[in-house]
Amino acid sequence: MTGTAVLYGHPGTRSPLVNWAAEEVGFPLTMAADLQQNPHPFGQLPCLMVKMEDGEEDVVVFESGAILQYIHSMTNADQSPAQRAAISSWITWANASLDPICFLETPDGKVYDTGLKRPQKRMDQLEAILSKSKYLTSDKEFTVADVAVASYLLYVIQFFPDTVSYMSGKWPKIKQYMKDGAARPAYGAAFGKRVQDFLIAQLSADEDPSSKKKIFGMF
């Protein structure tokens, strides 16, 4: 990449998941100093601008899933077509199918609960997949696909920590997958040690009801 990647983001949005992906794959990011210059057509966060050199047109990518796709495409040229397609599919699934399960919204778009405290066929299937493989596209390699999926799951615990108790009995492999993701150094670098420690504690000691405290308010 012959340019400088600038991320317009804020810890209170979903932009840290972009930082997580960038940390995992070594994609250099600079955080924007002035959010008023955000090029997102609707003014939302996150948004990535790659300021190109040699007179090339700057690249603007908005929506977290699209940004993950871009980072993946720019950093994994040696992957097989099958692996690249699998990662792309999981990123899309996280945004299109997992997000509505994780966050139940009112008609005006306000999150009021999570669907991870009740039976979910898609989560049953994800549990089966993770029963056979440590990660989504490989038993050995953590990829941007895992960033996409694990980040949504971990966001749920930040807002609805009591979800862990249900998941422990229903989807233990998913719970372990989430704990492994939260423990990664790149996750801590992106989300901060406070968030990382909170999540690891919740996913390690879910039998203690007194530990069920929200780290954030509702988004």
C-alpha positions in Angstrom: 0.0 0.0 0.0 1.5 3.3 -1.0 -0.4 5.6 1.2 -1.3 6.5 4.8 -4.3 4.9 6.4 -6.2 7.2 8.7 -9.0 5.8 10.9 -11.8 8.1 12.0 -13.0 6.4 15.1 -13.8 6.6 18.8 -13.7 4.0 21.6 -17.5 4.4 22.1 -18.2 3.1 18.6 -17.3 -0.1 16.7 -14.0 1.4 15.5 -11.9 -0.5 18.0 -12.7 -3.7 16.2 -11.0 -2.2 13.2 -8.0 -1.4 15.3 -8.0 -5.0 16.5 -7.9 -6.3 13.0 -5.1 -3.9 12.0 -3.1 -5.0 15.1 -3.5 -8.6 14.2 -2.3 -8.4 10.6 0.2 -5.5 11.0 -1.8 -3.0 9.0 -0.5 0.5 9.9 -3.2 2.9 11.1 -3.1 6.5 12.2 -6.0 7.7 14.3 -7.6 10.9 12.9 -7.0 14.0 15.0 -10.1 15.9 13.8 -13.3 13.9 13.5 -14.9 16.9 11.9 -13.0 15.9 8.7 -14.6 12.5 8.7 -15.3 11.5 5.0 -18.1 9.1 5.9 -21.1 10.2 3.7 -23.4 10.0 6.7 -20.9 11.3 9.3 -20.7 8.0 11.2 -17.8 6.1 12.7 -15.7 4.2 11.9 -14.5 5.4 8.5 -11.1 4.7 6.9 -9.3 7.1 4.5 -6.2 6.0 2.8 -4.3 9.0 1.6 -2.6 7.8 -1.5 0.7 9.0 -2.8 1.9 9.8 -6.4 -1.3 11.6 -7.3 -3.6 8.5 -6.9 -7.2 9.1 -5.7 -7.6 8.7 -2.0 -9.5 5.6 -0.8 -12.5 5.9 1.5 -14.0 2.9 3.1 -16.9 3.1 5.5 -18.8 0.6 7.7 -16.8 -1.7 9.9 -17.3 -4.8 7.9 -16.2 -3.1 4.7 -13.1 -1.8 6.4 -12.2 -5.3 7.7 -12.6 -6.6 4.1 -10.3 -3.9 2.9 -7.6 -4.6 5.5 -7.9 -8.3 4.7 -7.5 -7.7 1.0 -4.4 -5.5 1.5 -2.5 -7.8 3.9 -3.1 -11.4 2.7 -2.0 -11.7 -0.9 -0.4 -15.1 -0.2 -3.6 -16.7 0.9 -5.4 -19.2 -1.3 -8.6 -18.2 -3.1 -10.5 -20.6 -0.8 -9.1 -19.1 2.4 -9.7 -15.5 1.2 -13.3 -16.4 0.2 -13.9 -18.0 3.6 -12.7 -15.0 5.5 -14.7 -12.6 3.4 -17.8 -14.7 4.0 -17.4 -14.7 7.8 -16.9 -11.0 7.9 -20.2 -10.6 5.9 -22.0 -13.1 8.2 -20.9 -11.2 11.3 -22.5 -8.0 10.1 -25.5 -9.4 8.3 -26.6 -12.3 10.6 -24.7 -12.2 13.9 -25.2 -8.5 14.7 -29.1 -8.8 14.7 -28.8 -11.8 17.1 -26.4 -10.1 19.4 -28.3 -6.8 19.6 -32.0 -6.5 19.7 -33.2 -3.1 18.7 -36.4 -1.0 19.1 -38.0 0.3 15.9 -36.0 3.5 16.2 -32.7 1.6 16.4 -32.0 1.6 20.2 -30.5 -1.5 21.6 -32.5 -2.9 24.5 -31.3 -6.5 24.9 -29.4 -9.4 23.4 -30.6 -12.5 21.6 -27.8 -14.5 23.2 -29.9 -15.3 26.3 -32.3 -17.5 24.4 -32.1 -20.4 22.0 -30.6 -19.6 18.6 -30.2 -22.1 15.8 -27.3 -20.1 14.2 -25.5 -20.1 17.5 -26.0 -23.8 17.8 -24.4 -24.2 14.4 -21.5 -21.9 15.4 -21.0 -24.0 18.5 -20.8 -27.1 16.3 -18.2 -25.4 14.1 -16.1 -24.4 17.0 -16.3 -27.9 18.4 -14.3 -29.1 15.4 -11.9 -26.1 15.0 -10.4 -23.6 17.4 -10.9 -20.8 14.9 -13.4 -20.2 12.1 -11.3 -20.8 9.0 -8.4 -22.8 10.4 -7.7 -24.8 13.5 -4.3 -23.1 13.9 -4.7 -19.5 12.5 -6.6 -16.6 14.0 -7.7 -14.4 11.1 -9.7 -11.3 10.4 -12.8 -13.6 10.2 -12.3 -14.3 13.9 -12.0 -10.6 14.6 -15.3 -9.9 12.9 -17.2 -12.6 14.8 -15.5 -12.5 18.2 -15.8 -8.7 18.4 -19.6 -8.7 18.1 -19.8 -11.5 20.7 -17.5 -9.7 23.1 -19.4 -6.4 22.7 -22.4 -8.3 24.1 -20.6 -9.1 27.3 -19.6 -5.5 27.8 -23.3 -4.4 27.8 -25.0 -7.6 29.0 -22.6 -9.5 31.2 -25.3 -11.8 32.6 -25.4 -13.4 29.2 -22.3 -15.4 30.2 -24.3 -17.7 32.5 -26.6 -18.8 29.7 -23.7 -19.2 27.2 -21.8 -21.4 29.7 -24.5 -24.0 29.7 -25.6 -23.7 26.1 -22.5 -22.8 24.0 -19.4 -23.5 26.0 -17.2 -23.7 22.9 -18.3 -20.2 21.8 -17.6 -18.9 25.3 -14.1 -20.3 25.2 -13.6 -18.8 21.8 -14.6 -15.5 23.1 -12.3 -15.8 26.1 -9.4 -16.7 23.8 -10.1 -13.7 21.6 -10.3 -11.3 24.5 -7.0 -12.6 25.9 -5.1 -11.8 22.7 -2.5 -9.0 23.0 -3.9 -7.3 19.9 -7.4 -7.1 21.5 -5.9 -5.4 24.6 -4.0 -3.0 22.4 -7.2 -2.1 20.5 -9.8 -2.0 23.2 -7.7 -1.2 26.2 -6.5 -3.2 29.2 -9.6 -2.2 31.3 -12.0 -3.7 28.8 -9.8 -6.7 28.3 -9.5 -7.5 32.0 -13.2 -7.0 32.5 -14.1 -9.4 29.7 -11.6 -12.1 30.8 -12.9 -11.8 34.4 -16.6 -12.2 33.2 -15.8 -15.1 31.0 -13.7 -16.8 33.7 -15.9 -16.3 36.7 -19.4 -16.3 35.4 -20.6 -18.3 38.5 -20.2 -15.2 40.6 -23.3 -13.1 40.2 -21.6 -10.1 41.9 -19.3 -9.8 39.0 -22.1 -9.1 36.5 -21.6 -5.4 36.0 -21.8 -3.5 32.8 -18.6 -1.8 31.7 -20.6 0.6 29.5 -24.1 1.9 29.3 -26.4 1.0 26.4 -25.4 2.1 22.9 
